[in-house]
Amino acid sequence: MAGLFAFLLPGLFGRFGVTRVHAVALAAGALGLTGVALVAHPAGLVACAVLIGIAYASILSAPFVLAGRAVSSATAGMFIGVMNIFIVVPQLVAGLSMGWVIAHGLGGRAWPVLPLAGGLMAMGAVLSLCLSTMDEDAASA
């Protein structure tokens, strides 16, 4: 689903603005992550996977569009590289620590991590709306 949705993103970004589309996509992902912990029916899990795929497609594109708009073309490469560091380091920390957290902090139950991830993604959706001036700046340019 992420691959299909990715083809729609440029048109959606142009029509509704990058930050708004990204916020909606992250909200969809938040519902999907939370739903995985709550839904038991296979069709419901497929729907959750679709919602997570929508968020994933936006996560792989919207932040880079916004970063490209925020900096000059001469420094865009450096800033996008730094931004990648801020993506990879938290992934490494989570990957290296979540096994221990699940085993010792959650008594071996992994399902509580999903609503937590959904909540954090929902926070990201709200925070992405704080960047709406970037869409306005791009429209006026």
N, C-alpha and C positions, 0 to 999 in steps of 0.2 A: 504494500500500500504506500509506503514511503516513496518509492520510486515513481509511482503514478502521481501522487500528490505533488512531488517536486516539479513536475512539468506544469502544474497549475500555478505555482507560487509566483513567477514573474508577473503574470496577469493580475493576480490577487494583490500583489505588492503595489502595482501601478494604480489599481482601482481604489483600494482601501487604505493603503499605507503599510509600510513594512512593520511598524511597531504594533499596529492593530491586528494585522494578520498573525504576527508572531504571538501576541497575547492570546488570541483565540486558539491557535495551534497548541500552545503550552497548556491552556485550560483543558483542551481535549485530551492531551497526554496525562494530565493530572487525574481526570476522570478515568482514563484507561488504567493507569497504575493502581488507583484505589479500587477500581472494579475488579481487578485480578484477584485481590484478596477477599472480595465479597461474593463473587459470582462463581457458581459451580457448574453451570450448564455449558457445554462446549460452544454453543452458538454465542453465548454471552462472552466467553473468553475470546472468541474470534472478533467480536465487536470491540473488546478491550484492546486487542492487538492492532486493530485498524486505528483506533484513537491514538495509541502510542506511536504508530507509524506516521501519523499526521504530524505529531510533535517532533519526531525524529527528523523528518524532512525539513521542517522549519529550523530546528536547532543547527542543522548542517549548512544553512544558507543565510538566514536573517542576520545573525550577529556579524557575519563577514560583510554583508551589504551595509549595515550600519557603521561598522568600523571604517569601511572604505569611504563613506560619506563624511566621517568625522575628522579625517586627517588628509593632508595633501598627498598627491600622487607620488611625490618624491619619498615620503616616509611611510607610505601604506604598507609596504612589504615588512618593514621592521615592526610596525604596530600589529599587524596580523600575526606575525611570528610570536610576539609577546602574548597576544591573545590566545594563541594555541597553547602556550605554557600554562595559562590560567585555566585551560580546559583539561589538559593532560594531567597536571599535578593532582587535582582533586580526584580524578579517575584512579590514579595510582594509589592515593591514600585510601580511597574507598575499597579498591580491589585488594589491597594488602591488609586492611583492618576489619572488613565486614565479616569475614569468617570467624574471627575471634569474638566480635561483638555478638554475632548470632549464637555462637557456642556458649559463651560465658554470660553475656548480658541478657539474652533472650531465651535462654534455656534450650537452645537447639531449634527454636521455631523461627523460620525465616519470614513467614507471612507478614509480621508487623512492619517489616522494612518497606513493603510496597505502599501502604497508606502514608508512611513517612515520606517516601519519595514523591508520592502524589501531592502531598501538602507542600513540599519544597518546590515542586514544579508549579503549583498554583501561586505560590509567592513570586516565582519568577515571572508568571503571567502578569501579575499586578505590577511588579517592578518594571516590566518592559513598557508598560503604558507611560511610565515617567520619561521615556525617551521620545515621546510623540513630537517634540519640537524638531527632532531630526527629520521627520517626514515633512513638516511644514517648511523647514529650511531648504530641503531638496526640491519641493514644489515651487518655491519662489525663485530658485536659481535658474 
